């Protein structure tokens, strides 16, 4: 350790000692005041005990399964423990609910994206089908025209042959 560090440590220790001396000096009057407050504190404790007893009797008479021999302080400690457990359980349930909400929102986004992709694929397929139908229709028109032309040609050929046959006879 360097001498600079030793000086800093020494100063810190001196400051700590001075702080403890101040606390002890200030604590003496507070101790005297506490002695004077003891009777008041006893009175508060008895009032608090009365309140607890009334609350205990309310618990006992309502719907809390207690026996006459149960210690009110122990009962209240158990009630506080149960309340703490209930709070923890509520927090756990809330966290699970929040996780489920996040999962559902993620799933909804995925479904929307899938629906969008599916819609795009269907739109392209419909467009392709329309184009194929148009090409097929044009091809059929050409074939019909070709057949019609061939039919006209055959009619003309047949008419020419009939006319030649009539000239010969």
matplotlib code that plots the C-alpha trace (Angstrom):
import matplotlib.pyplot as plt

x = [0.0, 1.4, 1.8, -0.9, -3.4, -2.3, -3.0, -6.5, -7.2, -6.0, -8.3, -11.2, -10.7, -10.4, -13.6, -15.3, -14.2, -15.4, -18.8, -19.2, -18.3, -21.0, -23.6, -22.8, -22.9, -26.3, -27.6, -27.3, -30.2, -32.2, -31.7, -33.0, -36.0, -36.7, -36.7, -39.2, -41.3, -41.4, -44.8, -46.3, -45.0, -46.5, -49.8, -49.5, -48.7, -51.8, -54.0, -52.4, -53.1, -56.7, -57.0, -55.3, -57.7, -60.7, -59.4, -58.6, -62.1, -63.4, -61.3, -62.4, -66.1, -66.1, -64.7, -61.2, -60.7, -59.4, -59.6, -59.9, -56.3, -54.7, -52.2, -53.4, -49.8, -49.2, -52.5, -51.7, -48.2, -49.9, -52.3, -49.4, -47.6, -50.7, -51.1, -47.5, -48.0, -51.1, -49.2, -46.5, -49.0, -50.8, -47.4, -46.7, -50.1, -49.7, -46.3, -47.8, -50.6, -48.2, -46.1, -49.3, -50.3, -46.8, -47.1, -50.6, -49.5, -46.5, -48.8, -51.2, -48.4, -47.3, -50.8, -51.2, -48.0, -49.0, -52.4, -50.7, -48.3, -51.2, -53.3, -50.3, -49.9, -53.6, -53.6, -50.7, -52.4, -55.7, -53.7, -52.0, -55.3, -56.8, -53.8, -53.9, -57.7, -57.1, -54.3, -56.5, -59.4, -57.2, -55.9, -59.4, -60.5, -57.5, -58.4, -62.0, -61.0, -58.7, -61.4, -63.9, -61.5, -60.8, -64.5, -65.1, -62.2, -63.7, -67.2, -65.6, -63.6, -66.8, -68.8, -66.1, -66.1, -69.9, -69.8, -67.1, -69.1, -72.1, -70.1, -68.8, -72.2]
y = [0.0, 3.4, 6.2, 8.2, 5.2, 4.9, 8.6, 8.2, 5.2, 7.0, 10.0, 7.7, 5.9, 9.3, 10.5, 7.2, 7.6, 11.2, 10.1, 7.4, 9.9, 12.3, 9.5, 8.5, 12.2, 12.6, 9.3, 10.1, 12.7, 10.3, 7.5, 9.8, 10.7, 7.0, 6.4, 9.2, 7.7, 4.2, 4.7, 6.2, 3.3, 0.8, 2.6, 2.3, -1.4, -2.0, 0.0, -2.0, -5.2, -4.2, -3.4, -6.8, -8.6, -7.0, -7.9, -11.3, -11.8, -10.5, -13.1, -15.7, -15.0, -14.5, -17.3, -17.9, -21.3, -20.4, -22.0, -20.1, -21.0, -19.4, -16.6, -13.4, -12.5, -15.9, -15.6, -12.2, -13.5, -16.3, -13.9, -11.7, -14.7, -15.7, -12.2, -12.2, -15.5, -14.2, -11.1, -13.3, -15.5, -12.5, -11.2, -14.7, -14.8, -11.3, -12.3, -15.4, -13.4, -10.8, -13.7, -15.2, -11.8, -11.4, -14.9, -14.2, -10.9, -12.7, -15.4, -12.8, -11.0, -14.3, -15.1, -11.7, -12.1, -15.6, -14.3, -11.5, -14.0, -16.3, -13.5, -12.5, -16.0, -16.4, -13.0, -14.2, -17.6, -15.8, -13.5, -16.6, -18.4, -15.3, -15.0, -18.8, -18.5, -15.6, -17.5, -20.6, -18.5, -16.9, -20.3, -21.7, -18.7, -19.3, -23.0, -22.2, -19.7, -22.2, -24.9, -22.5, -21.5, -25.2, -25.8, -23.0, -24.3, -27.8, -26.3, -24.4, -27.5, -29.6, -27.0, -26.9, -30.6, -30.7, -28.0, -29.9, -33.1, -31.4, -30.1, -33.5, -35.1]
z = [0.0, -0.9, 1.6, -0.1, 0.4, 4.0, 4.6, 3.0, 5.1, 8.2, 7.5, 6.8, 10.2, 12.0, 10.3, 11.3, 14.9, 15.0, 13.5, 16.2, 18.9, 17.6, 17.5, 21.1, 22.2, 20.5, 21.7, 25.4, 25.4, 23.2, 25.8, 28.5, 26.4, 25.8, 29.5, 29.9, 27.0, 28.5, 30.3, 27.1, 25.1, 27.6, 27.2, 23.4, 23.7, 25.8, 23.4, 20.5, 22.4, 22.8, 19.1, 18.2, 20.7, 19.0, 15.6, 16.8, 18.1, 14.8, 13.0, 15.4, 15.1, 11.3, 9.2, 10.4, 12.1, 15.5, 18.9, 22.2, 23.1, 20.0, 20.7, 18.9, 18.0, 16.5, 14.6, 13.3, 12.3, 10.4, 8.8, 7.7, 6.4, 4.4, 3.1, 2.0, 0.3, -1.4, -2.6, -4.0, -5.6, -7.2, -8.5, -9.9, -11.5, -12.9, -14.3, -15.9, -17.3, -18.8, -20.3, -21.8, -23.2, -24.8, -26.2, -27.6, -29.1, -30.7, -32.0, -33.3, -35.2, -36.7, -37.8, -39.3, -41.2, -42.3, -43.4, -45.4, -47.1, -47.8, -49.2, -51.4, -52.7, -53.4, -55.2, -57.4, -58.0, -59.0, -61.3, -62.8, -63.3, -65.0, -67.3, -68.0, -68.7, -71.0, -72.9, -73.0, -74.3, -77.0, -78.0, -78.2, -80.4, -82.7, -82.9, -83.5, -86.2, -87.7, -87.7, -89.1, -91.8, -92.5, -92.5, -95.0, -97.1, -97.1, -98.0, -100.9, -102.0, -101.7, -103.6, -106.3, -106.6, -106.8, -109.5, -111.5, -111.2, -112.5, -115.5, -116.2, -116.2]

ax = plt.figure().add_subplot(projection="3d")
ax.plot(x, y, z, "-o")
ax.set_aspect("equal")
plt.show()
